[in-house]
Amino acid sequence: MLEKARAEPLWPRPPLWVSALGAAALALLIAYPFIFTTSFSQHLMILILLYALMAQSWNVVAGLSGQISLGQAIFFGIGAYSSTVLFAKYGVTPWVGLMVGMLLSALAAVAIGVPTLRLRGHYFAIATLLIGSSVQIVFQRWDWVGAASGLYVPIERASPWFYLQFHTSKVPYYYLALGAAAGGYLAVWKLRRSRLGFRLQALRDEPDGAASLGIAIARHKVLAFMISAAMMSVAGTFYAQYVLVLDPERLFSAGAARYGAQRWEQRSWCPCRNTVGSGLAAPVAQSI
């Protein structure tokens, strides 16, 4: 009986119509910039994909480990400033700045998470909100990174893929955003089905029971926070290279991550629902 139970698939295959619908959606996303050729329609879809990546970042810390973080904008801003400062002051390609931003965001997640992730419920949410506001104030008064005036990304027209600047078309930005959003979705999908993902869901649902089974609660929560921070940093770097202007009030405000801040139960279709929510929020924000 034990062998029979082990042989059963843990994750049943989706129905054929679900696979067909997913393939059609993927084909539509790939062909989107050639169907909708106006600059605004492409800009709108770029923002939708960016918000989808941010939502998946929040999904790791809130959906899997059950911690409501209202300070995700910290990592968004770190990613944006890391690539911009390295490029503007030292001429380092934003690709390297992307990696540096992910590393700095992960380290910041450790520094924030170690003392705060011991809190439960709304106390952790309040702590991350206050820390996010404090980081925003620091950057608004830090002259080396432009203080309240922010920073401008230097314009480079040569080697667009090296500098991640495309001034004649939004299509490269679109496919970069699509790749980042798809990578975030796949990362969360894989994480949820991994041993780490099972442990995170166990401590989310029954923290005392998970601790009695030998799961290190604090360590796993910090690890989930680090993964979420690294994903959010990628979104920040892309945003900086897309708009070419950094405003600390916008980057570090709670609004920078508001499209991902939703609470839900973990189900197989939740990432898709979150992406749809982002898709509805972006047109509303752009029309205001």
Short mmCIF file of the C-alpha atoms (twelve columns), coordinates in Angstrom:
data_MODEL
# 
_entry.id   MODEL 
# 
loop_
_atom_site.group_PDB 
_atom_site.id 
_atom_site.type_symbol 
_atom_site.label_atom_id 
_atom_site.label_alt_id 
_atom_site.label_comp_id 
_atom_site.label_asym_id 
_atom_site.label_seq_id 
_atom_site.Cartn_x 
_atom_site.Cartn_y 
_atom_site.Cartn_z 
_atom_site.pdbx_PDB_model_num 
ATOM 1   C CA . MET A 1   0.000  0.000  0.000   1 
ATOM 2   C CA . LEU A 2   2.878  2.341  0.762   1 
ATOM 3   C CA . GLU A 3   4.427  1.716  -2.645  1 
ATOM 4   C CA . LYS A 4   1.067  2.352  -4.288  1 
ATOM 5   C CA . ALA A 5   0.720  5.638  -2.446  1 
ATOM 6   C CA . ARG A 6   4.205  6.695  -3.491  1 
ATOM 7   C CA . ALA A 7   3.419  5.884  -7.123  1 
ATOM 8   C CA . GLU A 8   0.410  8.199  -7.188  1 
ATOM 9   C CA . PRO A 9   1.114  11.578 -8.854  1 
ATOM 10  C CA . LEU A 10  1.363  14.369 -6.308  1 
ATOM 11  C CA . TRP A 11  0.236  17.008 -8.785  1 
ATOM 12  C CA . PRO A 12  -2.438 15.699 -11.208 1 
ATOM 13  C CA . ARG A 13  -2.127 16.798 -14.798 1 
ATOM 14  C CA . PRO A 14  -4.457 19.634 -15.797 1 
ATOM 15  C CA . PRO A 15  -7.317 18.893 -18.204 1 
ATOM 16  C CA . LEU A 16  -6.616 19.124 -21.898 1 
ATOM 17  C CA . TRP A 17  -8.663 22.285 -22.295 1 
ATOM 18  C CA . VAL A 18  -6.562 24.041 -19.645 1 
ATOM 19  C CA . SER A 19  -3.354 23.129 -21.488 1 
ATOM 20  C CA . ALA A 20  -4.851 24.306 -24.784 1 
ATOM 21  C CA . LEU A 21  -5.965 27.581 -23.225 1 
ATOM 22  C CA . GLY A 22  -2.499 28.124 -21.749 1 
ATOM 23  C CA . ALA A 23  -0.827 27.462 -25.097 1 
ATOM 24  C CA . ALA A 24  -3.177 29.917 -26.808 1 
ATOM 25  C CA . ALA A 25  -2.467 32.570 -24.166 1 
ATOM 26  C CA . LEU A 26  1.282  32.055 -24.566 1 
ATOM 27  C CA . ALA A 27  1.029  32.368 -28.346 1 
ATOM 28  C CA . LEU A 28  -0.999 35.565 -27.946 1 
ATOM 29  C CA . LEU A 29  1.564  37.041 -25.573 1 
ATOM 30  C CA . ILE A 30  4.395  36.263 -27.987 1 
ATOM 31  C CA . ALA A 31  2.548  37.795 -30.926 1 
ATOM 32  C CA . TYR A 32  1.087  40.737 -28.966 1 
ATOM 33  C CA . PRO A 33  3.508  43.506 -30.086 1 
ATOM 34  C CA . PHE A 34  2.913  42.586 -33.746 1 
ATOM 35  C CA . ILE A 35  -0.871 42.621 -33.331 1 
ATOM 36  C CA . PHE A 36  -1.072 45.789 -31.241 1 
ATOM 37  C CA . THR A 37  1.527  48.053 -32.763 1 
ATOM 38  C CA . THR A 38  0.726  51.353 -31.046 1 
ATOM 39  C CA . SER A 39  3.182  52.630 -28.474 1 
ATOM 40  C CA . PHE A 40  0.558  52.972 -25.747 1 
ATOM 41  C CA . SER A 41  -0.786 49.431 -26.110 1 
ATOM 42  C CA . GLN A 42  2.735  48.048 -25.853 1 
ATOM 43  C CA . HIS A 43  3.507  50.319 -22.885 1 
ATOM 44  C CA . LEU A 44  0.352  49.121 -21.143 1 
ATOM 45  C CA . MET A 45  1.260  45.473 -21.597 1 
ATOM 46  C CA . ILE A 46  4.810  46.114 -20.367 1 
ATOM 47  C CA . LEU A 47  3.387  47.511 -17.138 1 
ATOM 48  C CA . ILE A 48  1.004  44.572 -16.791 1 
ATOM 49  C CA . LEU A 49  3.900  42.119 -17.102 1 
ATOM 50  C CA . LEU A 50  5.982  44.159 -14.664 1 
ATOM 51  C CA . TYR A 51  3.170  44.140 -12.103 1 
ATOM 52  C CA . ALA A 52  2.752  40.395 -12.657 1 
ATOM 53  C CA . LEU A 53  6.416  39.870 -11.741 1 
ATOM 54  C CA . MET A 54  5.965  42.012 -8.625  1 
ATOM 55  C CA . ALA A 55  2.871  40.019 -7.717  1 
ATOM 56  C CA . GLN A 56  4.798  36.755 -7.963  1 
ATOM 57  C CA . SER A 57  7.466  38.234 -5.718  1 
ATOM 58  C CA . TRP A 58  4.838  39.008 -3.107  1 
ATOM 59  C CA . ASN A 59  3.383  35.545 -3.644  1 
ATOM 60  C CA . VAL A 60  6.551  33.945 -2.254  1 
ATOM 61  C CA . VAL A 61  6.544  35.775 1.065   1 
ATOM 62  C CA . ALA A 62  2.768  36.059 1.564   1 
ATOM 63  C CA . GLY A 63  1.245  33.183 -0.377  1 
ATOM 64  C CA . LEU A 64  3.772  30.515 0.568   1 
ATOM 65  C CA . SER A 65  5.080  31.540 3.973   1 
ATOM 66  C CA . GLY A 66  2.012  33.507 5.094   1 
ATOM 67  C CA . GLN A 67  3.781  36.765 6.003   1 
ATOM 68  C CA . ILE A 68  2.071  39.992 4.903   1 
ATOM 69  C CA . SER A 69  4.928  42.270 3.881   1 
ATOM 70  C CA . LEU A 70  4.140  45.923 3.189   1 
ATOM 71  C CA . GLY A 71  7.795  46.790 2.631   1 
ATOM 72  C CA . GLN A 72  8.364  45.140 -0.741  1 
ATOM 73  C CA . ALA A 73  8.967  48.569 -2.256  1 
ATOM 74  C CA . ILE A 74  12.304 48.596 -0.387  1 
ATOM 75  C CA . PHE A 75  13.664 45.892 -2.671  1 
ATOM 76  C CA . PHE A 76  12.085 47.457 -5.737  1 
ATOM 77  C CA . GLY A 77  13.951 50.681 -4.971  1 
ATOM 78  C CA . ILE A 78  17.217 48.897 -4.182  1 
ATOM 79  C CA . GLY A 79  17.108 47.165 -7.552  1 
ATOM 80  C CA . ALA A 80  16.412 50.428 -9.369  1 
ATOM 81  C CA . TYR A 81  19.111 52.404 -7.552  1 
ATOM 82  C CA . SER A 82  21.764 49.660 -7.749  1 
ATOM 83  C CA . SER A 83  21.762 49.451 -11.536 1 
ATOM 84  C CA . THR A 84  21.374 53.210 -12.025 1 
ATOM 85  C CA . VAL A 85  24.128 54.260 -9.609  1 
ATOM 86  C CA . LEU A 86  26.584 51.738 -11.045 1 
ATOM 87  C CA . PHE A 87  25.783 52.824 -14.587 1 
ATOM 88  C CA . ALA A 88  25.633 56.590 -14.003 1 
ATOM 89  C CA . LYS A 89  28.710 56.858 -11.791 1 
ATOM 90  C CA . TYR A 90  30.933 53.993 -12.943 1 
ATOM 91  C CA . GLY A 91  29.692 53.029 -16.408 1 
ATOM 92  C CA . VAL A 92  28.792 49.460 -15.362 1 
ATOM 93  C CA . THR A 93  26.275 47.710 -17.595 1 
ATOM 94  C CA . PRO A 94  22.787 47.345 -16.081 1 
ATOM 95  C CA . TRP A 95  23.096 43.568 -16.452 1 
ATOM 96  C CA . VAL A 96  25.755 43.627 -13.741 1 
ATOM 97  C CA . GLY A 97  23.682 46.130 -11.785 1 
ATOM 98  C CA . LEU A 98  20.810 43.651 -11.945 1 
ATOM 99  C CA . MET A 99  22.891 40.992 -10.198 1 
ATOM 100 C CA . VAL A 100 24.224 43.484 -7.652  1 
ATOM 101 C CA . GLY A 101 20.700 44.659 -6.917  1 
ATOM 102 C CA . MET A 102 19.507 41.100 -6.343  1 
ATOM 103 C CA . LEU A 103 22.407 40.474 -3.965  1 
ATOM 104 C CA . LEU A 104 21.858 43.720 -2.041  1 
ATOM 105 C CA . SER A 105 18.121 43.084 -1.831  1 
ATOM 106 C CA . ALA A 106 18.700 39.579 -0.474  1 
ATOM 107 C CA . LEU A 107 21.095 40.974 2.144   1 
ATOM 108 C CA . ALA A 108 18.584 43.695 3.032   1 
ATOM 109 C CA . ALA A 109 15.919 40.997 3.404   1 
ATOM 110 C CA . VAL A 110 18.158 39.194 5.895   1 
ATOM 111 C CA . ALA A 111 18.789 42.401 7.847   1 
ATOM 112 C CA . ILE A 112 15.071 43.195 7.951   1 
ATOM 113 C CA . GLY A 113 13.762 39.658 8.279   1 
ATOM 114 C CA . VAL A 114 15.898 38.314 11.113  1 
ATOM 115 C CA . PRO A 115 14.432 40.675 13.747  1 
ATOM 116 C CA . THR A 116 10.941 41.141 12.246  1 
ATOM 117 C CA . LEU A 117 9.936  37.709 10.942  1 
ATOM 118 C CA . ARG A 118 9.602  36.513 14.521  1 
ATOM 119 C CA . LEU A 119 6.506  38.682 14.646  1 
ATOM 120 C CA . ARG A 120 3.178  37.239 13.604  1 
ATOM 121 C CA . GLY A 121 0.051  38.579 11.986  1 
ATOM 122 C CA . HIS A 122 -0.361 42.316 11.574  1 
ATOM 123 C CA . TYR A 123 2.698  43.109 13.679  1 
ATOM 124 C CA . PHE A 124 5.040  41.999 10.893  1 
ATOM 125 C CA . ALA A 125 3.046  44.000 8.343   1 
ATOM 126 C CA . ILE A 126 3.265  47.134 10.485  1 
ATOM 127 C CA . ALA A 127 7.006  46.631 11.026  1 
ATOM 128 C CA . THR A 128 7.737  46.295 7.304   1 
ATOM 129 C CA . LEU A 129 5.580  49.328 6.522   1 
ATOM 130 C CA . LEU A 130 7.517  51.471 9.019   1 
ATOM 131 C CA . ILE A 131 10.879 50.215 7.756   1 
ATOM 132 C CA . GLY A 132 9.845  50.980 4.188   1 
ATOM 133 C CA . SER A 133 8.926  54.549 5.130   1 
ATOM 134 C CA . SER A 134 12.258 54.939 6.937   1 
ATOM 135 C CA . VAL A 135 14.234 53.713 3.907   1 
ATOM 136 C CA . GLN A 136 12.364 56.189 1.730   1 
ATOM 137 C CA . ILE A 137 13.330 59.053 4.051   1 
ATOM 138 C CA . VAL A 138 16.983 57.944 4.016   1 
ATOM 139 C CA . PHE A 139 17.139 57.961 0.216   1 
ATOM 140 C CA . GLN A 140 15.360 61.319 0.041   1 
ATOM 141 C CA . ARG A 141 18.168 62.826 2.144   1 
ATOM 142 C CA . TRP A 142 21.138 60.908 0.711   1 
ATOM 143 C CA . ASP A 143 22.970 63.314 -1.586  1 
ATOM 144 C CA . TRP A 144 25.171 60.629 -3.163  1 
ATOM 145 C CA . VAL A 145 22.110 59.055 -4.804  1 
ATOM 146 C CA . GLY A 146 20.452 62.343 -5.719  1 
ATOM 147 C CA . ALA A 147 18.444 62.877 -2.520  1 
ATOM 148 C CA . ALA A 148 14.839 63.963 -3.126  1 
ATOM 149 C CA . SER A 149 15.605 64.981 -6.722  1 
ATOM 150 C CA . GLY A 150 16.392 61.400 -7.650  1 
ATOM 151 C CA . LEU A 151 18.626 60.239 -10.481 1 
ATOM 152 C CA . TYR A 152 18.529 60.273 -14.252 1 
ATOM 153 C CA . VAL A 153 19.825 57.326 -16.238 1 
ATOM 154 C CA . PRO A 154 22.369 58.600 -18.825 1 
ATOM 155 C CA . ILE A 155 21.122 58.209 -22.373 1 
ATOM 156 C CA . GLU A 156 23.124 55.769 -24.496 1 
ATOM 157 C CA . ARG A 157 22.189 55.092 -28.102 1 
ATOM 158 C CA . ALA A 158 24.998 52.667 -28.921 1 
ATOM 159 C CA . SER A 159 24.809 48.979 -27.957 1 
ATOM 160 C CA . PRO A 160 21.167 48.988 -26.806 1 
ATOM 161 C CA . TRP A 161 21.285 45.445 -25.392 1 
ATOM 162 C CA . PHE A 162 24.435 46.210 -23.426 1 
ATOM 163 C CA . TYR A 163 22.933 49.354 -21.884 1 
ATOM 164 C CA . LEU A 164 19.324 48.076 -21.869 1 
ATOM 165 C CA . GLN A 165 18.074 51.201 -23.608 1 
ATOM 166 C CA . PHE A 166 15.847 50.992 -26.677 1 
ATOM 167 C CA . HIS A 167 14.844 54.405 -28.000 1 
ATOM 168 C CA . THR A 168 13.233 53.474 -31.320 1 
ATOM 169 C CA . SER A 169 10.824 50.728 -30.246 1 
ATOM 170 C CA . LYS A 170 9.177  49.307 -27.144 1 
ATOM 171 C CA . VAL A 171 9.204  45.759 -28.516 1 
ATOM 172 C CA . PRO A 172 12.541 44.796 -26.843 1 
ATOM 173 C CA . TYR A 173 11.218 46.139 -23.521 1 
ATOM 174 C CA . TYR A 174 8.094  44.062 -24.017 1 
ATOM 175 C CA . TYR A 175 9.965  40.813 -24.529 1 
ATOM 176 C CA . LEU A 176 12.267 41.549 -21.604 1 
ATOM 177 C CA . ALA A 177 9.221  42.113 -19.390 1 
ATOM 178 C CA . LEU A 178 7.575  38.974 -20.769 1 
ATOM 179 C CA . GLY A 179 10.689 36.927 -20.052 1 
ATOM 180 C CA . ALA A 180 10.980 38.332 -16.521 1 
ATOM 181 C CA . ALA A 181 7.298  37.676 -15.760 1 
ATOM 182 C CA . ALA A 182 7.497  34.150 -17.181 1 
ATOM 183 C CA . GLY A 183 10.668 33.500 -15.184 1 
ATOM 184 C CA . GLY A 184 8.971  34.707 -12.001 1 
ATOM 185 C CA . TYR A 185 5.936  32.520 -12.617 1 
ATOM 186 C CA . LEU A 186 8.081  29.446 -13.300 1 
ATOM 187 C CA . ALA A 187 10.221 30.135 -10.233 1 
ATOM 188 C CA . VAL A 188 7.159  30.275 -7.968  1 
ATOM 189 C CA . TRP A 189 5.645  27.226 -9.680  1 
ATOM 190 C CA . LYS A 190 8.835  25.247 -9.108  1 
ATOM 191 C CA . LEU A 191 9.262  26.550 -5.553  1 
ATOM 192 C CA . ARG A 192 5.732  25.586 -4.568  1 
ATOM 193 C CA . ARG A 193 6.378  21.988 -5.641  1 
ATOM 194 C CA . SER A 194 9.785  21.711 -4.021  1 
ATOM 195 C CA . ARG A 195 10.681 20.482 -0.544  1 
ATOM 196 C CA . LEU A 196 11.251 24.068 0.529   1 
ATOM 197 C CA . GLY A 197 7.828  25.019 -0.785  1 
ATOM 198 C CA . PHE A 198 6.126  22.258 1.204   1 
ATOM 199 C CA . ARG A 199 7.911  23.390 4.345   1 
ATOM 200 C CA . LEU A 200 6.884  27.008 3.773   1 
ATOM 201 C CA . GLN A 201 3.254  26.016 3.282   1 
ATOM 202 C CA . ALA A 202 3.408  23.866 6.416   1 
ATOM 203 C CA . LEU A 203 4.697  26.716 8.575   1 
ATOM 204 C CA . ARG A 204 2.137  29.022 6.981   1 
ATOM 205 C CA . ASP A 205 -0.806 26.778 7.871   1 
ATOM 206 C CA . GLU A 206 0.399  25.286 11.175  1 
ATOM 207 C CA . PRO A 207 3.558  26.981 12.470  1 
ATOM 208 C CA . ASP A 208 3.508  25.151 15.800  1 
ATOM 209 C CA . GLY A 209 2.981  21.821 14.102  1 
ATOM 210 C CA . ALA A 210 5.762  22.536 11.597  1 
ATOM 211 C CA . ALA A 211 8.124  23.435 14.430  1 
ATOM 212 C CA . SER A 212 7.282  20.177 16.216  1 
ATOM 213 C CA . LEU A 213 8.360  18.305 13.056  1 
ATOM 214 C CA . GLY A 214 11.776 19.938 13.131  1 
ATOM 215 C CA . ILE A 215 11.236 22.706 10.553  1 
ATOM 216 C CA . ALA A 216 13.322 25.794 11.400  1 
ATOM 217 C CA . ILE A 217 10.572 28.409 11.245  1 
ATOM 218 C CA . ALA A 218 12.698 31.555 11.379  1 
ATOM 219 C CA . ARG A 219 15.282 30.301 8.880   1 
ATOM 220 C CA . HIS A 220 12.704 29.261 6.298   1 
ATOM 221 C CA . LYS A 221 10.793 32.527 6.611   1 
ATOM 222 C CA . VAL A 222 13.992 34.520 6.071   1 
ATOM 223 C CA . LEU A 223 14.864 32.373 3.061   1 
ATOM 224 C CA . ALA A 224 11.441 33.009 1.508   1 
ATOM 225 C CA . PHE A 225 11.885 36.722 2.215   1 
ATOM 226 C CA . MET A 226 15.257 36.675 0.441   1 
ATOM 227 C CA . ILE A 227 13.822 34.981 -2.652  1 
ATOM 228 C CA . SER A 228 10.955 37.460 -2.747  1 
ATOM 229 C CA . ALA A 229 13.359 40.401 -2.373  1 
ATOM 230 C CA . ALA A 230 15.578 39.206 -5.234  1 
ATOM 231 C CA . MET A 231 12.570 38.894 -7.545  1 
ATOM 232 C CA . MET A 232 11.346 42.352 -6.578  1 
ATOM 233 C CA . SER A 233 14.794 43.771 -7.275  1 
ATOM 234 C CA . VAL A 234 14.627 42.494 -10.856 1 
ATOM 235 C CA . ALA A 235 11.394 44.443 -11.340 1 
ATOM 236 C CA . GLY A 236 13.053 47.574 -9.937  1 
ATOM 237 C CA . THR A 237 16.040 47.314 -12.277 1 
ATOM 238 C CA . PHE A 238 13.790 46.860 -15.297 1 
ATOM 239 C CA . TYR A 239 11.638 49.808 -14.240 1 
ATOM 240 C CA . ALA A 240 14.681 52.069 -13.893 1 
ATOM 241 C CA . GLN A 241 15.940 51.177 -17.358 1 
ATOM 242 C CA . TYR A 242 12.477 51.629 -18.807 1 
ATOM 243 C CA . VAL A 243 11.529 55.050 -17.427 1 
ATOM 244 C CA . LEU A 244 15.158 56.343 -17.099 1 
ATOM 245 C CA . VAL A 245 14.161 58.533 -14.116 1 
ATOM 246 C CA . LEU A 246 14.356 57.570 -10.443 1 
ATOM 247 C CA . ASP A 247 12.095 59.303 -7.948  1 
ATOM 248 C CA . PRO A 248 12.562 58.021 -4.361  1 
ATOM 249 C CA . GLU A 249 9.063  59.009 -3.352  1 
ATOM 250 C CA . ARG A 250 7.594  56.843 -6.113  1 
ATOM 251 C CA . LEU A 251 10.065 53.967 -5.838  1 
ATOM 252 C CA . PHE A 252 9.894  53.459 -2.084  1 
ATOM 253 C CA . SER A 253 6.241  54.270 -1.516  1 
ATOM 254 C CA . ALA A 254 3.768  51.520 -0.722  1 
ATOM 255 C CA . GLY A 255 2.204  52.204 -4.107  1 
ATOM 256 C CA . ALA A 256 5.221  50.729 -5.884  1 
ATOM 257 C CA . ALA A 257 4.137  47.278 -4.776  1 
ATOM 258 C CA . ARG A 258 0.400  47.761 -4.309  1 
ATOM 259 C CA . TYR A 259 -0.551 45.645 -7.311  1 
ATOM 260 C CA . GLY A 260 1.055  42.599 -5.768  1 
ATOM 261 C CA . ALA A 261 -0.275 43.103 -2.249  1 
ATOM 262 C CA . GLN A 262 -3.220 40.729 -2.229  1 
ATOM 263 C CA . ARG A 263 -4.064 37.927 0.185   1 
ATOM 264 C CA . TRP A 264 -5.288 34.580 -1.069  1 
ATOM 265 C CA . GLU A 265 -5.270 30.874 -0.341  1 
ATOM 266 C CA . GLN A 266 -2.659 28.882 -2.246  1 
ATOM 267 C CA . ARG A 267 -4.279 27.131 -5.187  1 
ATOM 268 C CA . SER A 268 -2.940 26.153 -8.563  1 
ATOM 269 C CA . TRP A 269 -4.691 29.019 -10.322 1 
ATOM 270 C CA . CYS A 270 -3.753 31.767 -7.884  1 
ATOM 271 C CA . PRO A 271 -0.722 33.049 -9.862  1 
ATOM 272 C CA . CYS A 272 -2.964 33.361 -12.909 1 
ATOM 273 C CA . ARG A 273 -5.594 35.217 -10.873 1 
ATOM 274 C CA . ASN A 274 -2.922 37.525 -9.537  1 
ATOM 275 C CA . THR A 275 -1.708 38.256 -13.073 1 
ATOM 276 C CA . VAL A 276 -5.267 39.006 -14.170 1 
ATOM 277 C CA . GLY A 277 -5.623 41.362 -11.206 1 
ATOM 278 C CA . SER A 278 -2.456 43.139 -12.267 1 
ATOM 279 C CA . GLY A 279 -3.814 43.353 -15.795 1 
ATOM 280 C CA . LEU A 280 -6.959 45.062 -14.555 1 
ATOM 281 C CA . ALA A 281 -5.077 47.442 -12.268 1 
ATOM 282 C CA . ALA A 282 -2.603 48.734 -14.859 1 
ATOM 283 C CA . PRO A 283 -5.154 50.173 -17.342 1 
ATOM 284 C CA . VAL A 284 -7.038 51.839 -14.481 1 
ATOM 285 C CA . ALA A 285 -3.828 53.438 -13.185 1 
ATOM 286 C CA . GLN A 286 -2.871 54.665 -16.640 1 
ATOM 287 C CA . SER A 287 -6.299 56.151 -17.314 1 
ATOM 288 C CA . ILE A 288 -6.334 58.257 -14.121 1 
# 
